Amino acid sequence: MARRCDGDGCGEWSAHGRTVDFCQVDLPGFDPTIARHVALHDPARVLREIEAKRRILARHARDPWPCHDLRDLASPYADHPDFPAWA
């Protein structure tokens, strides 16, 4: 979904019912709650954050698993059912 909405920082995001509006483009078809979420959390920023975390993971690929840095990156997801028991 973030890739579908990946803007270039060209303007303010807003939600109107089932539509997200940015950069003079309307993206229809969202549940209104998701449209508000997208408007509040700039998808371009989310994609940059994901890429940064992937670079961190790549740098730690040869470290003893899991190192403290990776545990810290994973900690926000501790309530997810797939979160590993070692954490």
ZAMARGU-4260 file (C-alpha; in steps of 0.2 Angstrom, whole numbers, plus 5000, padded with zeros to 4 digits):
<rodrens>
0) 5000/5000/5000 | 5014/5012/5004 | 5022/5009/4987 | 5005/5013/4979 | 5005/5030/4988
5) 5023/5034/4987 | 5023/5053/4984 | 5039/5064/4982 | 5036/5075/4997 | 5027/5087/4986
10) 5012/5092/4997 | 5001/5088/5012 | 4991/5072/5013 | 4973/5072/5017 | 4959/5059/5019
15) 4942/5062/5012 | 4931/5047/5016 | 4938/5032/5005 | 4950/5043/4996 | 4968/5049/5000
20) 4973/5065/4992 | 4990/5071/4989 | 5000/5081/4976 | 4984/5084/4966 | 4981/5066/4964
25) 4966/5056/4972 | 4969/5038/4977 | 4951/5030/4980 | 4946/5014/4986 | 4952/5014/5004
30) 4943/5010/5019 | 4940/5027/5028 | 4951/5022/5043 | 4965/5016/5032 | 4964/5032/5022
35) 4966/5042/5038 | 4981/5032/5043 | 4989/5034/5026 | 4986/5053/5027 | 4994/5053/5044
40) 5009/5042/5040 | 5018/5048/5024 | 5021/5032/5014 | 5037/5039/5007 | 5044/5041/5024
45) 5038/5023/5029 | 5047/5016/5013 | 5063/5025/5018 | 5062/5018/5036 | 5060/5000/5029
50) 5075/5003/5018 | 5085/5009/5033 | 5080/4994/5043 | 5085/4982/5029 | 5102/4990/5028
55) 5104/4988/5047 | 5099/4970/5046 | 5112/4967/5031 | 5126/4975/5041 | 5122/4963/5056
60) 5120/4947/5045 | 5137/4940/5051 | 5135/4945/5069 | 5130/4932/5082 | 5111/4931/5081
65) 5102/4940/5088 | 5113/4955/5093 | 5106/4968/5105 | 5104/4981/5091 | 5092/4968/5081
70) 5083/4964/5097 | 5080/4983/5099 | 5074/4985/5081 | 5062/4970/5084 | 5055/4975/5101
75) 5040/4986/5094 | 5033/4970/5086 | 5034/4960/5103 | 5015/4958/5103 | 5014/4950/5086
80) 5010/4932/5086 | 5025/4928/5075 | 5037/4936/5087 | 5051/4924/5091 | 5052/4917/5109
85) 5071/4921/5110 | 5067/4940/5111
</rodrens>
